[in-house]
Amino acid sequence: MYQILKMRLPTKEEWNLLVSITGGDDRIIHCEGVYSWGQDASTTRAIDRIVFGLYSGFTWSCHPSDSCDTIIGFRPVFEVPNSNDAPGEVITIGTLYMNGCPIKIPGDKENLCAYIPGASVELREALDDPNYQLRAIKVGKVYIADRVVLNRISWDDSQGICMLTPEIKSVRLPTTDEWDRLVDIAEKTRTNIHFEDMFSWCETSPNSHDMMAMWEIRGGISPRGKDYAYAASRSPNVGFRPVFELANPNILADGAVAIAGTLYAGGLPVKVPASLADIPDHVPVDNLEFRESLDDHTYQIQAIKVGHVLIADRVLLKNISWHSAKKAYVCKPGQDPCTWAVPIEAFVTVEANSVGEALAIAARKADHVGASLRCQTPEEYLSYLKK
């Protein structure tokens, strides 16, 4: 089984090499009658991207990146590390799925599957049925699919689906061994794991039988930094960086970056923090669940393949206890939450270090049930207490 580091579109150089290796034989690369999107931008118009094929393997043209047409399609390239296959060798790379359903390999251009706007596309282990087995040709250091597999897809859409989106089975915290391996991979691939000035909770503890034990936190000053904190403690310098266990871990190579989903806190989606200052505080009453990725990339969690798991490339929440982080779970597709009619009292008790923080937490609780606070500022609250 081949492990994938990255899925993307072919460059012009790679396409030319594919045509050179195969002689442009349409019986091998199935390029006549349909264009394949290329990764390169046009040198004349910024909006245009290169497309290959249609008339022969030796022809190319340019189309606007937002074009969706039956004659332009998605032919993926797969980066596979440490491959010893000879140039031109054809392999079965796996099966592509769209919105969780396997994509049948088109026998001709008339039977191409149309892309569903906003759909997720992922590569999994090949099904036994050869009609669903995607074949790819070794070209240089990559493998190029031997045909277009989706049409009616824009170049812009292809950039979104080229982010690998494996099936997530469960979520937890990283072990200290997984953290060390994450650092090793990040240093080798020069991947940013956003460790500076922010520790990440880990599974490891010197005394895991004691509920008030100190648990390991990693990062902070250096990527291999290590310290301990009490499980119930909340700190602006300690956060929640999840580990995702995969249903099919062998399809991705170590160092591959994938989309792991979207985090929801208290039923609301949480934006992925762009910087340390953007990391939101955890509200202790909020449930933490991971759902399928939203189309908005600012809510899509990127994670790095480490061994058999994915580890988020950054902390998603701060001011969160180890106990709260451990309660996070994966919400499976079709697993709709129940609706509960819960009466609320006139007063809400919250734990906070200041009046301002207490009001912020209370406001979020009130917003969840469509209510509003009687006191909006610390001054109003203190005035209310004096009545």
N, C-alpha and C positions, 0 to 999 in steps of 0.2 A: 504494500500500500504506500502510495506517495503522500508525503506531507507538504502542505501548501504554506508558503510564507506570505504570499500576496496574490490577489486576483486583480487584474486591470486590463486596459486596452493595449493593443500592439502599437509600438512606435513605427515610424516609417522605415527605420533601419531594420527592425525585426521583420516587417512585412516583406521587404525586399529580399531578406535572407531566406524567408519561407518560400518565396517564389523561385529563388535560385536553387534551393535544395530540391524542390518538387518539380521544377521545370514549368511551374504555373499550371500543372495538369488539373483541370477542373474535377476529374474523377477522384482526386486526392484532397484538394482544398475547397471544393464546392463554392467557388466565388462568383460564377457567372449568374447574372439575373438578380443579384442583390449586392449592395454595398456593405462593407464592414467599417464601423467607426474606428478611427485611429486616435491615438492619444495626442498627437501633435496639433498645434494651432497653425492656422494659415498665416502666411507671411504677408498677406495683402489686407485682410480684414480681421480685426480682433475677435469678432463674434464667430468666425468660421473655424471649423475643424476638418482635418483631412479624413476622407473616406476612400476605401480601396475596393477594387473589383468591379462588379456589374457587367462590364463587357469582357474582361479577362483579368487575370492576376496582375497583368502589367499596367493596368489603367488605374488612375486615381483622380479624385476631384475634391472639392470643398463644399461643405454645407453648413448653414447656421447651427450652432450648438443646441438650439432648442427645437430643431426639426424632428417631427415624428412622422415617419413615412413607412409604407409597406416595403419599400425597396432599400431601406437602411436598417441595419441590424447590429446586434451585440454578439461579437465573437471574442470570448475572453482569452487572456493570456494568464498563465499560472507560473509564478516563480517558485521553483522547487529546489531547495538547497541540496548540495552534495549528490547530484544525479550523475550517474556514469553511463547513461544511455547515449548511443551514437546519434549524430545529427541525422534528422529525417526519420528516426524511429517513431512509430505510432504506438501510443499507450492508451489504456482506459484510465482516465483521471478521476472519475467519480460520477455522481448524478447531481444535476442541478435541480433545486426546488424553488418554486415561487409561491410565497404565502403558505409554505408547508406542504405543497403538492408537487410531486415529481414532474419534471418537464420532459415530455417525450421528444426524442431526437428526430428532427424533421427529415423525412426521406427525400423531399424536394422543396424548392422555394415556395411552392403553393401551399405547403402545410406548416409554415412557420407559425410558432406560437406568438401571439401579440402580448407585449408587456402590459401589465395592469398598473396604471400610474400609482405611485406610492407603495407598491408591493415590495416585500423583502425577497431577496434572491440569495440562496446559500448553496454551498457545495457540501455534499455528504458522501459517505462511502457508496460505491456503485451498487445499484440494485442488480439482482441476478438476471433480470429481463434485459437482453441486449438493446431493446428499443429505448431504454432509458440510460444507457451507458454513454457518457460523453468521451469522445476520443480526441487526443491532442498530439501534436507533432513536435518533436524536439527540434528547437531552433536556437542555436547559440546556447545560452544558459537558461532559457525558458521553454515552456510548452505552449503552443498556440492551438486553440480548438480547431478541428478540421472543417468547421462550418459555422455559419451564423445560427444561433439557437433561439434568439428572440428578435422580433421586428416591432415596428411602431414604438420605438424607444429613442429618446433624444440622447445626445452626448451628455447633456446635463444630468439626466436620470441615470445614465450609466456610471457616472462618478459616485453616485450614492450607493448603487447596488454593488459596486466593486469593493466596498468595505465588507469584509467577511462578517457574516452574521450567523454564527453557529447556534445550535439548540442548547439552551441553558437548562440544566437539571436541578441545581440547588445553589444556594449562596451561603457563604460563611466568611470567617476571618482567615488571614494567611497564617501559616505556621512560620516559625523563625527560619526553618530550612528553605521554605518557599520564598521568603523575603530575600535571603542571601542569593538564591538562584535568580530572582528577579533582577537584583543589582548586577550580577554577572552578565546577564543577557543585555541589560540596558547599557552597560559599559561597552559591550562588544558591538551592539547595533547603534549605539549613540542615541538611544531612545530616552526622552525626558520622562522621568517618573515623579517629578514635582515633590521632592522630599524636603526641600529647604524650609526650615522654621515650622515644620509640621510633622508631628509624630503620627504613626498609624498603629491602631490596636492590633495585637496578634493573639493567636490561640495559646501561645506558650506561657506557662506560669510555673514558678518554683514550688507552688503548692496548690494544685488544681482542686483539691478536696475542700478547701476553705472558701466559702462564698465571698469572703472579704479579702481574699488573697490579692497580692500584687501581680498584675499581668504584664507581659512584655509589651513595650511600645518600640517601634523602629523608625529610623529616619532622624529628622530634626536638624542637627548640625551637619551631619554627613550622611551619605546613603547607607552606610553600615552602622550608623549610630544606634545605640541600644540603651534603654532605661526601663523602669518599671513604674506602674501607677496602680492605685487601688481600683478594683472593678467598678465600684459605685461612683468614682470621681468623674467630674466633668471639667474639661479644661479647654480654653481657646486654642491651645497648642497640641491637642490630641484629637484625632479624627477617625472617621470610618472609611476604610478603603476595602471594599469587598473582594472576595475571591469567588469565582463562578466555576462550579463543577459542570463539565460538559457531557452531553449525551454521547457525542462522537469525538473523543479527544484526539484520536489518531489522525484526523484529517488536516490538522493545523501543525505547522512546524514551530519549534521554539522561536520566540521573537516576533511571530506574526501578530499584527494588531487587528483586533476585531471589534465589532459593535456588540456590546453585551446586553443592551436594553435601556430602559429609562427607569430611574428611581422615582417612586411616589412616597411622599410623607403626608400622613393624614389624608390620603386620597387625592393629593394634589401633586402634579409633576414637579420635580426639582431640576432646575437648570444645572448643567455641569459647570462648576466654577472655572472661569477663565484665568483667575489669579488667586493668590492667597487671600487677598482682601474680599474676594467674592464668595468664599466658602460660607454657606449658611449655617446658623446654629440649629441644633436638633431641639425640637420641642418634645419633652419627655412623654407627653400623652400620645404623640403621633405614631401610628403603625408605619413600619418601613417595608415596602414591597417593591419588587422589580417586575415590570411588565414589558411587553414588546416595545421596541423603540418607536418613539414618535417620529414623524417625518422631519420635524424641525431638528437640525443637527445640534443645536445648542442644548438639547435634552438627551443626546445620544452618548452613552458612556463608552469610551474607548478602553479596551483592556488588552493586555499583553499575554501571549501564550507562554506559560512556564510549566514545563512538565506536562501533567495531565489536566491543568486548570488554566483559567484566565484570571489575571490580577488587574484590577482597575489601575489606570495610569496616574491616578491622583486621589486624594481624599475628597469625599463628596459632602460630608457633614462634619462639623466640629462641635465642641461642647456636648459631646455624647459619651455616655458611660459604656463600659465594656458590656454590661448586661443588656442595654438597649440595642447595641450593635449586633449582639448575638440573636436578637429576636427577628431580624430581617428575614424575609422569605421571598420565594419566587411565585408569582401569580401566573398560573398556566392559562393559555388561551381558552376561552370558553368558560373559565372559572369565574363567573360574575359574583361580585360581593352582594351580600344580602342587604336589604334596606331595613333599618331599625328606627322606630319612633321612640326616641329617648327624651324624657322630660328633663329640663335643666332648672337649677335653682337660680335665684336672683344674684347670688354671689358665687364666684369661681375661685377656688383656692389654687394658687400656683407657687412654685418654689423659684425664687430669683434672688439675685444679689443686690438689686436696687429697685426703686419704684418704677423707673423707666423700663427696665427689663421685664418686671412683672406685668406692666401694662401691655408691652409688646406680645408677651406670651398669651395673656388673656384676650387680646384683640384677635389673635389667630384662632383661638378656641371659639370665640364668638362668631367669627367669620365663617367657620365650618358649619354652623347651624343657622346662618342667616341673621344673626343678632348683631348688635353693636354695643359698644361700651358707653356707660353713662359718663365716665371720666376719660377724657382723651389725652390729658397731659398730667405729669407729676403734680403740677400746681393745683389742678382741678381735683385730683385725688386727695391731696393733703387737705384742701379746703373742705372736701366732703367728709373727711374723718373728724374734722373739728365741729361739725354740725351736731 
